[in-house]
Amino acid sequence: MHPIIFFGQEILINPVAFQIGKVKIYWYGIIVMCAVLLCLVLIKKRKDKWNIKYDDILDFAVGALFLGFICARIYYVLFNLDYYLEIPLEIFFVWHGGIAIYGGIIGAILYGIYFCKKRKIIFLDLADLLIPYLSLAQSIGRWGNFINQEAYGYETNKPWKMGIYSEVLDEYIYVHPTFLYESLCTLIIFFILLKLSKDRKFSGQIFCMYMILYGTARAVIEGLRTDSLMFANFRVSQVLSILFVVSFVIIYFFKRSRRPKNIS
């Protein structure tokens, strides 16, 4: 294991935080769970929950995390199918890496639609309430990629470059810290969505804005990454991001034109 060179400093962090017997606990998982817990605490402090009970939010979070994780893994496996068909047992070895945020978002949305129908909650109200905190969780969670020395970009000479050791070249290379780009973008999106939440014009406004803003940021950042999931010659997440942006811009303006008065 080699240190990362970041802003001129050598940083060496073992991806494994600790080990219990043969079970390894990774910093990535700890960071993600801390991000989720922080977001749940912040949501509890919000006064404008649009008549959604906090107990319902907790129940939803448990199911969404479970199904979202499964879908994030399925999404990753599907776009690396040749590899996993050769070694099918690797599908279950999630600690070897391989989850995709878009798969998780799709899984959480599907579960949210089911959950809201069952609990008689307006799905777009729940989505508007929770989606800013998804952005915050993403911002925090991306630092797990830093510890794992993954999700970086092409080589660069920019002042904010990150140095990683290349086993192939047997030397350090300096790359775009794309994990940092996405962390900063999603943090900015979090604050934008919180501000919009204070004067929401229609149900689904905050959800739509997240899909537009994150989709735009991800489409740009994905173009810099070296580990993109590919389909033919296309970066899957980049294409999906563009489709989301176009679709949700249309939905946003359609709903805005038909919004009832005095929604808050």
Secondary structure, 3 states (H helix, E strand, C coil): CCCEEECCEEECCCCEEEEECCEEEEHHHHHHHHHHHHHHHHHHHCCCCCCCCHHHHHHHHHHHHHHHHHHHHHHHHHCCHHHHHHCHHHHHCHHHCCCCHHHHHHHHHHHHHHHHHHHCCCHHHHHHHHHHHHHHHHHHHHHHHHHHCCCCECECCCCCCEEEEECCCCEEEEECCHHHHHHHHHHHHHHHHHHHHCCCCCCCHHHHHHHHHHHHHHHHHHCCECCCCEECCEEHHHHHHHHHHHHHHHHHHHHHHCCCCCCC
